Amino acid sequence: MTGVVILSVVVMVVFSAFIVVLVNRYRKKLTCMAGMMIAMTSAMMASTLLGTVLGTYTDDMLIPTVAAVVIGMLVGYFTGNPVSLMAAMDGMLAGIMGGMMGAMLGVMERLQSPILMMLFVGLVYVVIMLFLVRLIREEAGVQPERAATGNRQQGTLRVTRMMIRFVWVLLPIALIFLIVMGNRTDAGSGSGVSSLPVIANWTSQSTQQVDITVKTGGYAPDKIVVKAGAPVQLNFHKDYEGGCLSYLLIKDFSITRKLNTGTTAIELPPLKPGTYPFMCGMQMYGGQIVVEP
């Protein structure tokens, strides 16, 4: 995973720098609208890619969001500023948006298919950047056929066309691979937690008590059976920091509680027969409290 993260960051830096160079070269030929589009595209794609890989790698929302937003704003400013301040502002705002979305995507995907998602977002980034290069030259009025008068320029043009063709061939193959691997992952792996119901134990104070382990992939057990008419105490045991499972929601009782490292006890009043769901802060993982008569 570390190699994919490093490769993604290097690709993002190289393409972003290349776009800045192109914009500076043709800044006198680019309109304000074109500059806004270029800055927005480059900043949003860069911050989305960076936020996704950092969110997947760090399992944290703060650092990926801050880093992706800051880098996205810088990319947007330096890309749009040679054209106009309006283009720079548009790019900075797009960097903020892409950074937040990328970080959320990375954190949510890290427990499912993180490497495949990073590769997919990276592939989309490369495709968009190649089209953005063509857009800049088109808006600047540069004709590739006429501009390629020297051998070096002709070689660059051929390499660019080959890269575009290669990406168009690689994209369907990558999509098929992602679909197949996703189906295999769904079929071959679960949430990593127990799906068998666990009956609560009675304490000397006539309270029903259940121990629940908070894992990175859900709750174990995730189905609890208790009796109606008696108080319930849920003991959540968590041995790691961070993650969306750091917060617990039980909407039927308006409970929102942070689960710190160690044991957090949640006390519930006597319950009526029925099923009461509980879930993590991002509502990705959850379980059920089944109350029997």
Secondary structure, DSSP 8 states (H G I E B T S, - for coil): -HHHHHHHHHHHHHHHHHHHHHHHHTGGG--HHHHHHHHHHHHHHHHHHHHHHHHHHH--SHHHHHHHHHHHHHHHHHHHTTT-HHHHHHHHHHHHHHHHHHHHHHHHHTTT-HHHHHHHHHHHHHHHHHHHHHHHHHHTT--HHHH--SHHHHHHHHHHHHHHHHHHHHHHHHHHHHHHHHHHHHHH---SS--S-EE-EE-TTS-EEEEEEEETTEEES-EEEEETTS-EEEEEEE-S--SGGGEEEEGGGTEEEE--SEEEEEEE----SEEEEEEETTSSSEEEEEEE-
